[in-house]
Amino acid sequence: MFHVPRHAGGHPRLATAFLSLLFILAAALIAWMTVRPAPAVSAPEPRPLRPPLVVVQDLPQLTARLERWGETGGFTGGVLVAKGDQVLFRQVYGYADRSLGTPLALDSRFRLASVSKQFTAAAILRLQDEGVLSVDDPLCRWIDPCPAAWAPVRLHHLLSHTSGVPDLMARPGWGVRRVTPATPEELTADSAKYGLQFPPGTKVRYDNAGYNLLGYVVQKATGLPLQDYLRDAFFVPLGMADTGFEDDMSGVVMGYANLGGPPTPQPDHNVSIIFGAGALYSTLDDLLVWQQALHGGKLLSPESYARMVADHAPADTPDERGRPRRDWGYGLYSNSLGTRVRPAFPDRQIYHTGSWSGFRNLVTHQPDEDVTVIVLSNNFHQREAVFLLSQQGMAEALGRPFPVAMAR
């Protein structure tokens, strides 16, 4: 026979005393938490002070060249050169609106065109850092319905221009598409009508349509239009108040083209059809903030940034026009741009160009000595001037021989 104690839980007086003690301790803890000061909340990291928005001309050779070109109309636009946090050169030349005689200002807003691609790429990589998606995701994870031809396409392929998705300009009806506004959904459905030009990862071919698809992926992954996600994730935290999506009310300066006679206005931009590939506007100093944050490790994890600036082109990608080919990163290139001017200099630069509807731009960064050069022109046909000026600013900031001409 088993002996069962009269009080299985112990003596009732002891139990009552124990429960009373627990109650008193709990009440004391609640009272202490009520009256004690709230824990200090760490203040957000303050934004770095921006340099004063004034003319700076501490590069005498670049200053002399631009004064000549600015007077003759050989260059219209803005140039900024910085080494680390120090601005070495900041000046603008020409008109924001020729018909009104309005000159460009140091904070004039320029259409970025394809310089915008690095922002879309950074959005995808930020979402990867947050665990929302992966650059190795199939595109079809984010597109529904998804054409069977896209089954092998990964986000990586779109980022590196190796997807095989035909570009907007490589498809029938480009003339109509160029002037017809479209939504991201319409552009995605339009791209889905066409097969791939090559198996993903086997070739590299520049692709605006691929970056529109990436912009649509950001929308699907976040529930926000691309422009709203970029604003909340990057522009507001960085204080880039003069950067955004062009909407005809954003104060972007007029773009021009040389079509015979005086420069001709180019008001019909229709950036809706390149919303993920080229729709942003910005200023010299906002772009400097962006460059410093991006290349200074303030926006992405080290792993994501390394992937952004790596070369993703197939190993058998040929040279370009007899010169060593560029490295194809995510929204960025890398190459020794200084070998294309005379006298040449070999520094590796991370860069992207942009051209669309009256604008021609080049933004480049030399990481070893932290030199950034930003050249924004509101004349589509100043490609050579933009390139040469970028390399003159880079060379003088680095202490290299000053280039005087393009290499032929």
C-alpha angles and dihedrals in degrees: 000000000000119000112230115198117236091236110033092188096052132261111340094226091053092049092049091049092049092051091048091052091051090050092051092048092048092049091049091050092051091048092049092050090049097053101033118098116267113257113267114260112218112242117240114266107269117244114254113259112264117229114256113273098245136124112276121187106169093139103078098188093050090044092054093048094049094046089057095045093042092054093049097040091247086132132022119180140050136303129196127179122184135175109202107315094336117100109216098178136015123161142130131214132196135008137325088200119010095192091059096035090237111160124219116262131211089253097043114142117238130192106250099201110183094358079082092072094080089060092054090047091050090051091056091047093047089053088050090052088052092051095245095119143345130234085232092061116119110251087232090066087072103031121073120209093027122189116240090238089067095056094103095043117109127191086249089064092053092047093051098041091244099112101100091227105143116250120243092252093049094062132081117270097031092145092059094040091052093063101032118091114231140183124234089253092053093048091049092050090047093053090047091064093071133068125232121280092218138353110286114267096017099094140014120232126164109254129187090174090060091057091048087056089051089052088053090050090055088052093050094045097048105026088235131107110254093251092054093048092050090048094051098038100040121359100053096042091048094045092241094156093159096055128088148101117313112246103162089261098068099092097243112169119249117272122219142197132202103238098152123300120022118355110286121227116245105201098154101086102147093188089173088091092057097039093141096030108044118348102114130106126198146153136249094260097041088054090050089055089050094049093049092049096044098045093034094063097250099120110038139031114264089251094053093045091050089053091048093058098035123106111257099171116118113267092246094055105135128235118269119248092332094310129104107276124249123253111251111224130164106294089334139077132209127208144128095268092174091071088072094065134060124272087032128216125193106220116139112237133193109217153138134209129213136198130169138138102341101339136099122184144170126188116184138173132197104204101193093065097019096240120160125190122189121188118179120178128184091207117084094204098058095088096129093045091050092050096045093047091051091054094043090054092046094047095048092047090051094045094246124141110285112254115232102181146012117267112252 
